[in-house]
Amino acid sequence: MKLIVTGGAGFIGSAFVRLLLAGSEPVRLTVLDTLTYAGNLDNLAPVAADARYRFVQGDIADPAAVNALVEQEQPDAIVHFAAESHVDRSILSPEPVVRTNLFGTFTLLEAARKYGVGRFLHVSTDEVYGSIPEPHEADENYPLVTSSPYSASKAGSDLLALSYHTTYKMAVTVTRASNNYGPYQFPEKLIPLMIANALEGKPLPVYGDGQQVRDWLYVDDHCRAIRAVLERGRPGQVYNIGGSRALPNLEVVERIIAATGRDRSLIQYVKDRPGHDRRYALTSDKITRETGWAPEMEFETGLAATIDWYRQNTAWIERVRSGAYREYYAQNYANR
């Protein structure tokens, strides 16, 4: 199978590439990534010498570049990870998320339609459902209630992708996953930020009271789910992918403190971000029923493995913390 993997140098996309190339399957993967702050070729170093892989630097919102690549590769499927995926960044500057997540997805869909790509898998997020009141869980038919420019752009791109199935009969599927964690994650999301700061004895900024609840999904479990949907998912369908482990953010931070041997005094409560969803919760019954997928990694084991990876890869952390990252960090947290 020939695949174009967009955003394949990012956290989840690179994990998907490494997963597929870890076996001996006859696949060819072309990674398309513009290498913004969160795209890092170090994430693909383990597969750089694999003859089944090649990297192309390009912007999914550039129709000429996308059309040229799709025409050249004639892929069996496009697996679309590429996105501006950080809520705080979307609040500080909404334009990039609209351009990449909406127009970029449109550009890829048009290229797939033009060149007759067999399958299009759009990777999305549980944030499109908004805050879920207890004790409810969102299934795939739950209303979309977005709270940030990021989640709105993802909901819009989900609906756009699904419209191409309805209108043009393209074999489009959409996946919506809960919060991912694991090795190689850029240190701006909760778990990698807290691990990196804790290892260095720096303050751990916690929004509000820290009682926001998130469901945690190990990145390799997520990638196995995407592979299952690519192979066995029904066109025109949405599949939720959850880790079945919901925890308050503060509890996650406290677990990281204990595992790194730091003191709870490092916690620094900061002003909550605008429109912060209180609770995410979804059910993965559909993907389990239709493909047989289920999460395998226990949260305690996955968190320990993730902390160990960051402990052993401090040089990677320093390389990805560019001046742009430091500028964002100061802008987002300094006045809270």
C-alpha positions, 0 to 999 in steps of 0.5 A: 500500500502506498500512503501519503502521511501529512504531518508525519514529522509531528508527534502522532504522525511520526509515531504512525510512520514508525509503527507501520515501518516496524513490521515487514509489510510491503508499504511505501510511506511518503511523509509531507510536513512543512516542519513548523515548530512542532515538526521535527525530523529527529522524530523520524530518525529511527526510520530515515534509512528505510527504503519504504519511506521518503520525506517531502517538505511542503505545506498542505495549504499549498495547492501546487505542492499538494497536487504535484505530490499526489499526482506523482505518488498516486497513493492508495490512501492519504492519512491526514495528521497535519494540523495546528493542534495547540489550543493556547496557540490558537487563542493567541493567534487564530489565523494559522489554525484556520489556514492549516486546519480548514484550507489545508484539509480542503486542499488535500481533499481536492487533490484526492478527488482530482487524482482518484485517491482510494481512501482519505483518513482525517485525524481529528480530536475529541475537543470538537464535542466540547465539555461533556457533563458528568456522567455522559460520554460522547459517541460519534453522534454527539453534538459538536460544541466547540470552545476555541479556534482550534476545536472549531477549525477541527470540527469544520474540517471534519464536516468538510471531509465527510461532505466529500463522502456524501457529495463525491462518494470519496472513501473518507473516514474521520477519527476523533481521539482523546488526549495523546501522550508518549515519547517525542511529544513537543513540550507544550502539551500538559504531560511533556511540559510537566515532565520537562519542567519537573526534570529541570526543577522548574515551575509547573504551571497548572490552569485554574484549579487543575480539576479539568478532566481528560481521557489519556491515550498512549500514542501507539494505541492511537496509531494502532487504532488509525491503522485499524480504521484505515484497513477495516473502517467504513467510508463515511463514518466517524470513529472515536478513539479513547484511552479509557482513563480519565483523570483530572489534570492536577492528578496527572501533574502530581503523578509526574511530581512523584515519579520524578522525585520533585516537590509539590511546591513546584506547582504554580496555579495560573489564570485559566485560559479562555473557554477552557473545557472542563471535562472531555469524555468519549466512548470507543464502543464503535471502533472496538465493535467494528474493528476489534481495536482496544487500548493496550497500554495502562496509563501508569505503565505508559506514563512511566515509559514516557518519563523515562524517555524524556529523562534519557532524551534531554538533548532532544528537548533542548533541540526542539525548544527553539527561540520561537518556543521560548517566546510562546511560553513567555507570552502564554504564561508570564502574565497569568 
